[in-house]
Amino acid sequence: MKHLSEWGLLMAAAAAMPLSGTARGRKATPAPIDTVARRLPNIVFVLTDDLGIGDIGAYGQRTIPTPHIDSLARAGMQFMQHYAGSTVSAPSRAVLLTGKHTGHAGVRGNDGRKLEDGTTYDYSLPAEEVTVAEVLKSKGYATGITGKWGLGGYPEEGGVGNQGFDYFYGHQAQVDAHHYYPKKLYENGRKIELDGTQYSDELTTQHALSFIDRSVAAGKPFFLEFATTLPHAELVLPAEEMKPFEGKFQETPFKGDWYGAQAQPRAAFAAMVKRIDDNVGRLVAKLRETGQLDNTIFIFSSDNGTHIEGGHDPNYFNSNSLFRGTKRDLYEGGIRTPFIVVWPGHIAPGSVSYHVSAFWDFLPTVCDIVDAEVPKGVDGISMLPEWTGEGEQPKHDHLYFEFHEEGGKQAVIRDNWKLIRLNAKQLSGDPSKVRYELYNLSRDPKELRNVASEYPGKVLELQRLMDKGRTQSKNPAWNF
């Protein structure tokens, strides 16, 4: 708990600064954003892996302590209806980096293939995609990612080394990121041989902290994507971190499959969430130590909804905050994600946003902040007016999602009406097997009542948007 007061100290300092945004209904004076007159802000984006929206205290968790993350919510803005890029990892990360939703993104699924080095890599981001790291690098930023990449192999044109990141340390392939005591990690293009006794998340955390040190020493603003693999299955971590939770829950041992066996899966999951929280504290402490805390935009989120793998019981912890569905669903529990952003002097502490936003809004927001041109074809809109309270916030006409496992799924959200298309792969096969579900999220956020038969006009309206919402992918596996 030694870092618990870090954001409290920041909040006290921020109270003396000009603020912007809406703090629980109270308007604060906007702080103008002038990229010439002030230092460009650092950006730290903590991206967790399969963390449910209900797994942290700020969104309702009452069993697992998350004091550092909760402090982020008190120090900045907490979004209540923010969506991940997809309901699985690779496409969600592609959406975050490129600002294109899954109807246009270069990567739309978790598919992979084996390259010359014998590793099965996920499909690569196309080389022509412009990432947020490339945008920031063009503005003089040092750019780094530690943890999981999951968007192709390093030697490929679209791999991490060719997508605007100066530095990478961690798992290139998702298949390798499934285990926490690996035999290899990668530092840029170099394979780091390990003996299977080192906990990967500790290594990637240490390298994230070192990246901040190097960037500050070089006098550069920096962008760090801390892409932790926690709390994705398998449920395992160092014994000393398990001890505070051992014996505290009624357990059903997990016998193991692709993931390792775990006698106390509930204790392990709780300890993994606590480790995420501790790492947030370590990052905040490093920013304070290096004098960067007041000039850093700090963002916390998850790549999709909670998982049901490796022995995890999401219902026990209310991991999806009682929303319907989990990872691989297009129900709210699969795609609605925590999103908290802190920016001292620009975002009012303790503010709450009900603006409907998504991962594809991140890139245009960054472009707005650093005064960069938004790349062509981007689907997102800048959230900067919402963050700062300066200017009028544009709104999405609708949000679009697609997913290519389990028969294919699509979803459209417009004015809090949500249409889900199931068995979408049958559109070109047996259309009679395609099913539609319609929900009114304003009245029924848990998606308990399918009202498609009662509102056929609304179904038709959203179906038309769904059909127009995508372009054909070059990968035939990602088409309907």
Secondary structure, DSSP 8 states (H G I E B T S, - for coil): -TTTTHHHHHHHHHHTS---SEETTEE-------TTTS---EEEEEEESS--GGGSGGGT--SS--HHHHHHHHHSEEESSEE-S-SSHHHHHHHHHH---TTT-S--S--EEE-TTS-EEE----TT---HHHHHHHTT-EEEEEEE--SS-TTSTTSGGGTT-SEEEEESSTTGGG-SS-SEEEETTEEEE--S-S-HHHHHHHHHHHHHHHHHHTT--EEEEEE--TTSSS----HHHHGGGTTSS----B--SSS--BS-HHHHHHHHHHHHHHHHHHHHHHHHHTT-GGGEEEEEEESSS----TT--HHHHTTTTT-S--TT--SHHHHB--EEEE-TTTS-TTEEE---EEGGGHHHHHHHHHT----TT------HHHHH--S-----S-EEEEE-STT-EEEEEETTEEEEEESGGGGGS-GGG-EEEEEETTT-TT-----TTT-HHHHHHHHHHHHHS----SSGGG--
